[in-house]
Amino acid sequence: MQAIVTLRALIAIMSCMVFPAAAQYPYDVPYVPTPAVVIEEMLRLAKVGPDDSVIDLGSGDGRVVIMAAKKFGARGVGVDLDADLIEESVYNAAQQEVSERVTFIRQDLFQFDISQATVVTMYLLPGVVLRLRPRLLKELRPGTRIVAHDFPIEDWQPDEKSTVRKNVFMWIVPAQVGGRWRASATLPTGERSYDIEIRQKYQEIDGLVRLDKRVSGLWNPKLTADRVSFVIVDDNGPVETNLYFEGRVAGDTIEGVIKRGVGKDETQIKWRATRVAAGT
């Protein structure tokens, strides 16, 4: 009898306790408000502007997209599962007179369509972010900025990092360039083709080029959003010449310009590549 009374008392006590709101229940994402100065730094680091569409995953009381609209002129969408927080966000947006520029949607962040974002913001626990990472890489367009604070995205190194009271991380979604490419260009020495193999880990790339049965490395390879660049040393002539490749990735094609030589000797040549095998 004593055990039953004790259990009933415990239940009564627990029913009166107040627990932190969970912004994305049942995904164990507690609602912890982000300080205003940290939000400012997140939006500044992402270079948010009037042309941007900001999606905040786990938006809490709406403060991120409200600031994006009020101070940076952007449009924003906040996504959260907590109905009370959604209601509070709508009220806060009205108070800040940005209701026409922001929307709040009660939905599972794993189901929400993120493809139209130019900037994604989040303050989520590492396990949740890890589950989101495949969607971020696959569904966001190259060049989309992802900004988070406190927690990085495991082994995906940020493109930029800042610390204002807390660590702020920013990633730029890269195009998928891994695989084998067949590139061609018309040089002064004649038509040339290159078999290029690119290895990719997020925005970090390296690779090899095969030319006339010779294999050499790609020098200074760089990938930012859908822009790729690298240097190939051309030894098909009386003297070796650097070929500076720059191009824009669009699916399985790359088109751009080769800068041949430097200074007064520099010439520009168009080049194009087609992917012949996907990366692993």
DRENVO-624715 format. One record per atom (N, C-alpha, C): residue in three letters; y, z, x. Coordinates in steps of 0.001 Angstrom, whole numbers, plus 500000, padded with zeros to 6 digits. Each point is the difference from the previous one (the first is absolute). Layout:
residues N
ALAYZX...
***
This chain:
residues 280
MET498784500000500840MET501216500000499160MET501247500000500861GLN499969500818501081GLN501151500058500892GLN500263498638500642ALA498917499264500370ALA500138498686500623ALA500663499010499057ILE499642500075498697ILE500590499097499015ILE501487500272499847VAL500374501282499943VAL501416500352499872VAL500786499513501211THR499420500201501176THR500683499563501230THR500197498497500008LEU498978499231499592LEU500094498545499968LEU501069499546499026ARG500032500648498810ARG501036499637499018ARG501391500295500539ALA500142501120500708ALA501302500334500574ALA500430498981501039LEU499028499530500798LEU500311499019501027LEU500456498685499383ILE499300499579498950ILE500383498762499312ILE501403500127499425ALA500312501155499415ALA501326500213499423ALA501084499924501068ILE499723500585501175ILE500986499978501086ILE500221498566500486MET498889499243500186MET500108498628500499MET500744499105499028SER499848500243498713SER500680499157499014SER501499500171500040CYS500461501115500563CYS501441500246500086CYS500601499531501313MET499130499611500943MET500504499581501314MET500581498596499925VAL500984499708500856VAL500622498673500074VAL499548499345501288PHE499373498837499890PHE499526499271501169PHE500932498830500280PRO500086499559501271PRO500846498847500329PRO499574498771499223ALA500967499195499576ALA499687498772499282ALA499293499034500926ALA498976499314499505ALA499288498995500794ALA500496498631499588ALA500678499300500913ALA500631498736499660ALA498986498910499706GLN498820500068500616GLN499019498953499762GLN498629500611499734TYR499915501052499191TYR498716500553499590TYR499139498880499417PRO498747499853500344PRO499159500944500741PRO499848499660501473TYR501031499479500667TYR499862499574501381TYR500540501028500989ASP500151501252499565ASP500387501082500897ASP501293499694500740VAL501001499557499267VAL501311499749500586VAL500986500982499379PRO500257501114500624PRO500923500978499420PRO501422499469500008TYR500763500395499009TYR501398499574499942TYR500840500916500875VAL500479499440501099VAL500889500713500917VAL501261499150500142PRO501138500437499483PRO501216499186500047PRO500415499660501433THR500395498756500217THR500474499554501304THR501479500321500130PRO500431500618501105PRO501427500305500177PRO500846498730499987ALA501218500118499472ALA500882498835499859ALA500278499337501340VAL500180500786501062VAL500310499398501305VAL498813499200500527VAL498781500402499651VAL498820499254500422VAL499907498689499224ILE500303500038498701ILE500006498776499198ILE501020499015500538GLU501183500495500332GLU501031499132500570GLU499480499296501249GLU499318500748500853GLU499495499415501237GLU498874499008499727MET499153500282499024MET498933499066499627MET500589498665499550LEU500999500056499136LEU500591498778499460LEU500837499278501047ARG500644500765500872ARG500771499386501088ARG499074499283500972LEU498883500656500362LEU499065499410500957LEU499413498698499458ALA499770499947498689ALA499460498792499377ALA501065498943499728LYS501252500318500332LYS501120499070499772LYS500045499530498541VAL499872500945499091VAL500038499683498571VAL501375499476499614GLY500018498968499164GLY501252499408499547GLY499901499524498564PRO501075499372499496PRO500050499573498591PRO498916499012499592ASP499433499274500953ASP498972499015499658ASP498597500589499972ASP499883501289500262ASP498679500602500125ASP499477500553498677SER498665499967499902SER499282500643498900SER499158501107500609VAL500379501253499729VAL499349501163500601VAL498992500578499019ILE498769500181500454ILE498981500679499193ILE499638501296500706ASP500158501113499286ASP499666501313500549ASP498697500466499371LEU498968500159500819LEU498673500394499525LEU499874501517500040GLY499823500592498819GLY500035501458499883GLY501439500452499982SER500749499546498986SER501469500067500035SER500591501340499595GLY499186500946499516GLY500527501323499690GLY501141499944499009ASP501128500606500380ASP501158500043499091ASP500902498784500129GLY499555498965500729GLY500718498730500051GLY501084499903501041ARG500124501000500852ARG501158500054500902ARG500071498844500991VAL498858499431500414VAL500035498926500998VAL500586498729499401VAL499444499545498868VAL500508498753499428VAL501404500179499424ILE500325501196499552ILE501362500253499512ILE500993499857501146MET499682500557501176MET500896499848501150MET500048498555500484ALA498847499309499956ALA499977498594500407ALA500937499162499138ALA500050500325498707ALA500881499273499081ALA501455500418500178LYS500249501303500080LYS501368500515499992LYS500730499740501320LYS499309500217501121LYS500667499899501303LYS499773498670500712PHE498922499289499639PHE499677498767500721PHE500025498768499097GLY500191500197498701GLY500122498873499082GLY498707499305499651ALA498852500596500350ALA498707499361499754ALA499531500249498572ARG498946499307499638ARG499275500306498772ARG498741500771500379GLY499526500849499087GLY498871500828500374GLY499076500315498844VAL498752500283500352VAL498987500435499039VAL499316501231500574GLY499941501059499208GLY499266501189500387GLY498700500077499235VAL498901500313500708VAL498669500050499385VAL499434501403500177ASP499596500614498913ASP499461501353500054ASP499100500221498792LEU499083500949500133LEU499107500319498894LEU500475501179499161ASP500949500751500515ASP500460501207499318ASP501044499631498943ALA499645500168498738ALA500896499605498905ALA501313500780500027ASP499941501279500338ASP501218500806500055ASP500939499505501090LEU499448499614501148LEU500836499495501085LEU500598498637499657ILE499252499178499291ILE500540498713499547ILE501189500230499075GLU499842500931499079GLU501086500328499070GLU501214500529500763GLU499758500853500984GLU501100500537500807GLU500684498887500788SER499217499039500498SER500558498884500765SER500928499150499149VAL499571499734498773VAL500841499208499087VAL501318500720499744TYR499924501300499795TYR501213500799499787TYR500898499966501240ASN499403500176501174ASN500784500001501237ASN500690498656500236ALA499298498915499696ALA500595498672500169ALA501197499823499080ALA499894500490498782ALA501132499920499069ALA501178500817500504GLN499721501171500536GLN501064500847500529GLN500720499333501167GLN499258499238500796GLN500587499315501160GLN500498498590499658GLU499889499629498732GLU500499498725499490GLU499364498794500689VAL498677500072500215VAL499287498872500605VAL498821499559499130SER500010500376498733SER498868499702499123SER499703498510499905GLU501030499153500143GLU499789498566499895GLU499313499421501236ARG499966500760501088ARG499446499485501256ARG498656500628500369VAL499573501014499271VAL498745500665500356VAL499106500146498768THR498701500039500255THR498995500154498953THR498968501008500485PHE499466500782499075PHE498972500975500355PHE498790499763499120ILE498842499910500648ILE498771499632499305ILE498927501045500279ARG499390500479498931ARG498892500947500139ARG498710499213500149GLN499505499945501237GLN498800499219500269GLN499376500459501313ASP498723499762500132ASP499253500267501227ASP500538499086501098LEU500424500568501119LEU500580499183501066LEU498981499037500613PHE498698500274499822PHE498981499084500502PHE499827498789499088GLN500556500061498807GLN499884498903499050GLN501302499221499843PHE501101500581500409PHE501307499369499774PHE500157498761500881ASP500599498943499434ASP500246498755500735ASP501155500198500981ILE499701499950501300ILE501022500216501022ILE500483498697500622SER499485498872499546SER500220498729500694SER501451499541500001GLN500813500482499051GLN501380499532499913GLN500971500845500837ALA499504501019500637ALA500870500872500799ALA500463499295501268THR501231500278500399THR500454499645501349THR500021501248500880VAL500027501171499352VAL499926501274500709VAL499091500928499195VAL499044500630500667VAL499156501018499383VAL500278501327500694THR500299501030499206THR500223501329500560THR498915500938499482MET499687501016500815MET498959500931499572MET500051501269500839TYR499574501076499349TYR499781501285500660TYR498672500501499468LEU498920499524500615LEU498650500249499519LEU499156500583501125LEU498977500737499637LEU499126500595500992LEU499195498922500736PRO499595500270501251PRO499328498974500824PRO498791499357499341GLY499180500786499309GLY498822499427499367GLY500343498987498926VAL501063500268499250VAL500436499078498946VAL500566498729500619VAL500811500170501055VAL500586498845500680VAL498902499116500589LEU498968500609500549LEU498904499239500589LEU499311499143498947ARG499854500535498799ARG499399499233498918ARG500921498874499531LEU501304500210500133LEU500969498984499587LEU500154498878501016ARG499710500282501259ARG500293499052501078ARG499471498580499751PRO498735499825499551PRO499538498623499754PRO500863499254498994ARG500466500691498957ARG500862499353499005ARG501348499633500615LEU500547500888500811LEU501296499737500610LEU499948498740500860LEU498923499845500760LEU499874498855500894LEU499672498709499252LYS499221500117498928LYS499546498808499290LYS500986499518498939GLU500628500923499277GLU500772499616498819GLU501503499870500258LEU500496500662501038LEU501427499885500299LEU500260498748500831ARG501116499361499755ARG500338498790500740ARG500408500347501428PRO499700499117500960PRO500457500241501370PRO501514500213500037GLY500412501009500735GLY501420500345500067GLY500370501176499130THR499127500363499051THR500265501181499183THR500023501235500892ARG500988500873499761ARG500091501221500792ARG499336501149499242ILE499256500806500745ILE499357501195499461ILE500596501190500731VAL500487500977499243VAL500632501155500624VAL499363501274499465ALA499690500909500909ALA499421501282499615ALA500549501078500923HIS499884501241499564HIS500364501077500914HIS498885501025500077ASP500001500715501101ASP499001501022500346ASP498677499424500479PHE499412499044499232PHE498648499567500306PHE499950498520500375PRO499471499661501195PRO499818498588500369PRO498790499403499286ILE499770498695500200ILE498863499319499383ILE498910499853501060GLU499369501096500321GLU498895500078500950GLU500312499199501264ASP499207498922500291ASP500160499272501259ASP500947498809499909TRP500673499828498868TRP500997498934499873TRP501312500520500584GLN500354499529501185GLN501188500484500671GLN501260499528499266PRO500978500879499786PRO501220499585499300PRO500832499050500848ASP500722499116499326ASP500938499126500705ASP501224500775500453GLU500365501013499233GLU501112500863500384GLU499711501426499554LYS500584500945500718LYS499845501409499657LYS501341500696500230SER500317500923499116SER501231500775500113SER499694501439499619THR500806500907500515THR499833501400499631THR501344500568499574VAL500125500271498717VAL501162500700499448VAL499432501122499136ARG499917501171500570ARG499360501156499388ARG498481499819499916LYS499545498819499620LYS498567499694499978LYS499774498629500631ASN498745499734500377ASN499657498682500532ASN500018498962498878VAL500613498872500281VAL500044498882499058VAL499387498781500697PHE499075499337499320PHE499290498861500573PHE500294498754499172MET500123498851500690MET500221498737499306MET499083498929500587TRP499269499323499108TRP499120498903500381TRP500491498721499327ILE499839498889500693ILE500273498686499419ILE498662499311499793VAL499715499612498770VAL498709499383499693VAL499876498683500771PRO498950499852500814PRO499853498774500790PRO499218498920499252ALA500278498748500357ALA499158498907499520ALA498635500110500668GLN498999499409499373GLN498664499996500578GLN499847498765500889VAL499974500220501328VAL499949498877500940VAL498710499990500825GLY499142500976499794GLY498768500051500775GLY499113498795499728GLY499361499491501053GLY499089498870499849GLY500240498935501046ARG499362498843499790ARG500150498860500912ARG500919498966499362TRP500906499477500815TRP500996499047499545TRP499949498739500866ARG500241498854499382ARG500164498749500727ARG501475499595499884ALA500681500037501136ALA501428499693500041ALA500229498672500707SER501052499303499607SER500337498726500632SER501507499847500113ALA500412499266501028ALA501422499727500227ALA500118498778500894THR501118499309499886THR500266498832500845THR500946500414501112LEU499466500184501195LEU500785500397501165LEU500455498757500769PRO500933500168500931PRO500405498856500838PRO498823499381500756THR498982500802500261THR498817499500500709THR498977499381499053GLY500307499993498699GLY499085499397499042GLY499569500972498912GLU499179499485499086GLU499480500822498899GLU499037501041500560ARG500214501259499587ARG499170501085500492ARG499425500776498822SER498778500453500159SER499390500874499003SER499498501253500692TYR500039501107499263TYR499638501295500555TYR499047500690499031ASP498913500519500532ASP499120500865499221ASP500395501441500304ILE500557500674499006ILE500551501343500194ILE499175501002499205GLU499596501062500652GLU499283501080499330GLU500865501244500024ILE500280500547498811ILE500859501179499885ILE499191501166499459ARG500075501108500700ARG499405501253499525ARG501119500870499453GLN499741500650498874GLN501059500733499311GLN499538501376499580LYS500854500988500223LYS499854501330499430LYS501353500388499435TYR500130499849498689TYR501289500204499336TYR501030499039500603GLN501139500487500520GLN501010499121500572GLN499785499743501495GLU498961500593500577GLU499716499821501423GLU499041498833500191ILE500361499046500850ILE499166498823500215ILE499855499714501492ASP498902499354500334ASP499829499385501313ASP499073498815499804GLY499756499238501067GLY499145498849499798GLY499833499145501225LEU499316498870499801LEU499677499040501049LEU500357498608499534VAL500220499101500945VAL500210498591499688VAL499061499171500858ARG499367499007499376ARG499117499082500715ARG500663498634500040LEU500133499478501211LEU500673498717500193LEU499278499245501108ASP499423498838499628ASP499268499184500983ASP498925500814500721LYS499241500753499222LYS498887500813500493LYS500438501188500855ARG501292500194500113ARG500502501169500714ARG500394501065498986VAL499802501246500360VAL500333501118499122VAL501029500875500683SER501059500325499284SER501014500913500529SER500506500881498870GLY500773500990500368GLY500477500948499009GLY501265499551499296LEU500252500620498854LEU501292499864499339LEU500904501096500570TRP501140499597500509TRP500911500962500605TRP501032500468498978ASN500325501284500064ASN501010500608499123ASN499777499689498522PRO498764500146499507PRO499782499727498569PRO500693501051499138LYS500596499541498910LYS500723500910499117LYS499901499508498565LEU499793500946499085LEU499949499694498568LEU500902500969499263THR500972499463499276THR500874500799499147THR500061499329498638ALA499461500665498998ALA499935499421498647ALA499231498676500082ASP500649498868499648ASP499321498706500061ASP500442499171501200ARG500638500635500974ARG500480499317501200ARG499102500331501190VAL499485498973500645VAL499135500192501154VAL500600499273501200SER499832500578501174SER500481499352501221SER499079500356501157PHE499946499107500985PHE499213500221501217PHE500407498936501015VAL499544500175501224VAL500308499063501075VAL498696499451500563ILE499965498679500202ILE498897499331500680ILE500560499335501255VAL499331500174501122VAL500415499333501237VAL499362498612500037ASP500839498966499998ASP499544498614500010ASP499940499503501444ASP498787499701500452ASP499856499497501371ASP499621498529500016ASN500261499322498874ASN499681498572499918ASN501211499175500459GLY500238499984501282GLY501137499286500550GLY500190500362501454PRO501051499463500609PRO500222500274501429PRO500299501469500292VAL500604500701499021VAL500277501432500172VAL499634500733498708GLU499666501281500140GLU499701500801498830GLU501281500263499205THR499859500025498674THR501144500227499112THR499595500976498903ASN500891500917499680ASN499749500919498892ASN500275499322498671LEU499081500184499064LEU500184499524498630LEU500137501226499101TYR501168500157499404TYR500284501158499151TYR499786499601498540PHE498884500442499445PHE499639499656498624PHE500629501009499034GLU500637499498498960GLU500498500824498900GLU499636499308498702GLY499502500759499028GLY499618499363498749GLY499931500963498839ARG499930499436498811ARG499882500775498762ARG498621499749499399VAL499324501092499660VAL498655499935499442VAL500088499851498485ALA499253499048499472ALA499905499812498546ALA498541499733499672GLY499259501067499716GLY498581499845499719GLY499242499548501234ASP499403498807499920ASP499203499477501103ASP500747498973500843THR501323500026499933THR500795499100500843THR501112500774500696ILE500369499503501155ILE501167500509500721ILE500843498791500384GLU501284500074499741GLU500913498936500413GLU501187500617500711GLY500458499321501038GLY501132500550500724GLY500469499097501113VAL500584500629501003VAL500632499278501105VAL499487500548501320ILE499760499095500955ILE499697500373501379ILE501262499785500822LYS500395501026500737LYS501078499839500968LYS499359499787501366ARG500250498836500564ARG499380499628501281ARG501033500114501108GLY499691500842500979GLY500949500206501079GLY501076500997499616VAL500940500211500925VAL501082500959499770VAL501328499416500472GLY501077500650499548GLY501328499589500449GLY500315498562499640LYS500560499240500960LYS500377498601499758LYS498786499104499802ASP498837500478500425ASP498786499196499865ASP499288500219498667GLU500539500876499162GLU499305500319498758GLU500048498852499006THR498825499697499441THR499897499053498891THR499206500662498885GLN500177499512498784GLN499289500567498855GLN499112498946499363ILE498791500421499688ILE498978499092499486ILE499339500654498795LYS499807499247498942LYS499321500537498824LYS498502500112500268TRP499383501043499393TRP498558500158500104TRP499438500493498683ARG498716499768499828ARG499329500409498775ARG498581500421500341ALA499501501026499320ALA498634500466500219ALA499304500207498668THR498705499776499982THR499169500226498823THR498863500932500388ARG499736500988499156ARG498913500929500271ARG498664499309499700VAL499103500046500988VAL498692499361499837VAL498876501024499823ALA500299501254500297ALA499017501069499783ALA500733501307499812ALA499564500790499035ALA500663501278499729ALA499636501031501061GLY500880500985500157GLY499723501077500929GLY498976500962499417THR499375500767500863THR499003500958499562THR500585501392499975
***
